[in-house]
Amino acid sequence: MGFRNRSVVLAAVCATAAGALVGTPAIAESGEWRVVAPIGTQSVAPEALVRLDKGRLSLSVRHGGTTVLEPSALGIRTADADLTSGLKFVGSASRLVQDSYTTVSGKKREHSYVGTETTFHLQRQAERLELVVRTSAEGVAYKYVLPSGKWTTVLGEASEFAVPSSAEKFLLPYDNGRGDYETAHVRVAEKGVEYGYPALFNVSGTWLLLAESDLDSRYGGSRVAFDGSRYRLVLPDPAETSAGPLATPWRVLGVGTLASVTESSLITSLAAPSKIADTSWIKPGTAVWSWWGDGTGNLALQKQYADYAARQGYEYNLVDSGWSADWIPELISYSKARGVETWLWVRWQTIDTDSERERLFAQYRSWGAVGLKIDFVESDGQDRMRWYDAVYAAAAKHRLMLNFHGAPIPRGTERTWPHVLTVEAVKGAEGTKPRPGREPFPIEHYLTLPFTRNLTGPMDFTPVTFSGVRPNSDAAELALGVLYESGVQHFADKISSYSAYPVAEQFLRSVPAAWDETRLVAGDPGKLAVLARRSGATWFLGAGTAGDPRDLSVGTGFLGSGSWLAELYHDSPTGKITFDTKRVAAGDSLTVPVARNGGYAARFCQVPPTVTTCG
């Protein structure tokens, strides 16, 4: 659409997009309204149905002939009023929303959004409530706005999600004790258990991703609790208090095929535009990380890792806990001379005040550090969201990129604060570090993440740990470098381990950390994940499977047209990774043998027939 980094909103009353199905007087306690995507966005698009039934609001969502969300209660309770019942409709307004923007990193860089937004004006006595509903080709989202300018204390919400009980489920049990998202997904909902976003459902062949977007210091990050029939929204605090007017985060329902949900930018499209005008200093890249394999050690060890990063052409070295101010400046200088920049680990409590942030961020930057890994955040309550907003702003001031561990999920953060390149919030390779009695993660865990956690933002799984305790083949482990998106991708194994895999090193030297386009080639959450990602004119592909050895055939329609050279890094009969090449025509079927729980990585380029590698 030709616009970058700014939102363009066209006001329009769209009778076909948001028309009343039931005639209502100017003020009514009952009514029914439909909000659909603008005409022409796609042949089958989600539609939202908002109902007011005797003063109570509800929302349902359909996609074609499938109801993906049955009537689900809406409303919010404040210290001043219960706006979950006794509501009266006093009017509505619709507009067309068009938005084009660019992100620094992510599954793609150029994004566009076209949707219908309808604001429903409701009130109970003197208190007013606005329900804002947006529908686009990618899904449905809603939020509450309390338009009063006074301070507001929210005590709870009626919000719920009545997903059909027959739906196939991929749910993340939320760890209340740790306040994080580092658990494996489950397939059965248990009464009373809280689940974190995103939650994925397959409703009769239509996929629904339940998520959240545009969270900041005005509110806490919600989750859902299963009550035996539906998922009720849970706030992290007894009360959320903010100056008015108050707008909650968007509650997001991505709807469509598995491919459209996986490739969607809906969560970032609903987030606030970038607060950083000049993003030239924010540079995605790959990194070494000594903590997983050799510990944090000392200056000598860190110089070894910097040397290895330089040999591999990686941009960064992450120095984890245990570093000393006595030798960090020397390491940073040593690394810079070799083309490698340095990230530093810090505990969140160390930078808990404005004065601490100003003093330490200035010091880190004076040493030459370019980024911080901030650890043990362990909360998405409102007070921690206030801390986040302060950290985002202070780090941007000092041009420090950010990576959060032991932290809540991103919710479109990489659009609003593009220097946030990655977030852990995942049961990642940290849990595969060898130790006595450690069992590997189920293979299903690896093949669920591309369709769940990674869809809410960048994911610092720290993949490609060949010496880890794991269930997959070597080639499938290599493929994680493409399957998992992270604005700074940490290849976490020890140098000696990578040196034993020269073929893998060859591939890892070529893998970028930011993408221009992402396509789902084939997928079945928990069983199969094949993703193609483009950087410039080059395509990369990562494939992972669960189960017995077989020949895996996938289409290559993502290549567009012409003849391509495919560099393949795949399972061999010996269990090691083997490298070979073949010529493919765009649209051909590509068949590659995979081992048990195997996979492969590939790079595709268009080069003359006489050229035998992508270079």
Protein Blocks (a to p, Z undefined) as FASTA:
>chain_A
ZZahiacddddddfklmccfbdcdfbdcbdcddddddehkambdcddddddeehiacddd
dehjbcfbdcddeddddfkbcckghiacfbdcddddddddddfbdjbfbdcddddddddd
ddehjbccdddddddfkbccdddddfbfbdcddfbdfbdcdddfkbccddddddfknopa
bdcddfbdcehiacdddddddeehiacddddehiafkbccdddddehjaccdddfbfbdc
dddddddddddddeddfklmmmpcklmmmpccdfbfblmlpccdddddfklmnonmimkl
mmmmmmmmmmnopabdcddehiafklmmmmmmmmmmnopacdddddfklmmbfklmmmmm
mmmmmnopabdcdehklpabfklmmmmmmmmmmmmmnopacddehiacdehklmmmmmlm
bdfhiacfklmgccehiacddfklmmmmmmmmmmnoccdehgailkbccfbdfklmmmmm
mmpgcfbdcdfbdfklmmmmmmlmmmmmmpcfbdfbdcdfbdcehkaccddddehjbccd
ddddedjdddddddfklnopajdddddddddfkopacdddddddehiacdddddehiadd
dddddddfkbcbeZZ
